[in-house]
């Protein structure tokens, strides 16, 4: 099932967000963090990870690997 989803859609569903835009609300960050912990970074492309980082954080980053992007996002949502 994960293979047919986009990363942001996956995170939104796993975090229990009603809307995709709920992903960038701080009150959902703990749930996003738990969703990230269950997901091997290489399940999605580095482009999708960079897009997710940009969407959730509002910051532009160009990571070179899915692992880097996932680590950054996991740390960001736990601030």
N, C-alpha and C positions, 0 to 999 in steps of 0.2 A: 504494500500500500504506500509506503514512504516514497518509493521510487516514482510514483505517479504524481506526487505532490510537489509544489514549490516550497522552498525553505520557509518563507514567511507564512504561508498557509499552514504548514506543519507546526511551526512554533505557536501560531495563534490557536490552533485546535488543541494542541497538547497543554497549553497554558490556560485553557478554558476561557479564552477571550471571545466575546460575542462578535466583535468587529476587529478587522486587521489593525485599525488605528489604535486599538487598545494596547497594542504591543509597546508603544512608546510612553505609556503611562507608568509612572514609578510604582504605583500600587500593584502592578502586575509583574514587576521584575523578578520577584522570588519564584513565581510560577514559570516564568521564562527561563530562569536559571535551572530549575528542575528539568524542564524540557530539554535544555541543552545538554545536561548531564546524561540523558538517556540516548543521545544521538551521536553516533560516530561521525566526526567532522567530514570524512571522505564520502559520506552519503550524498553530499551536495557539492557542486562545483565551487571553486574559489570565487567565481563571478557572483553566484547566488549568495555566498557568505558576505562578500563585500557589499552587495546590495542590502542585505539584512542589517549589517552594521550601520550603513548609512541611514536606512529607514528608522531603525530603533533609536540610534544615538543622535541622529541629525548631523553627524560628523562624516567628512569624506576621508576614507582611508583606502589605500590600495595594497592589501596584503597579497603576498605571493603564494600563500598556501591556505588551505581550508583550516588547518590546525591553528595557524596564527590568528586568523579572523575569529574562529570559535573561542579561542583563549581570551582575546580582547573583549569580545562580546560578553562572555561569562564574567569577566572581571568588572566590566562596566555595569552590568545589572546588579552586581553585589556591592556597589559603592554605598 
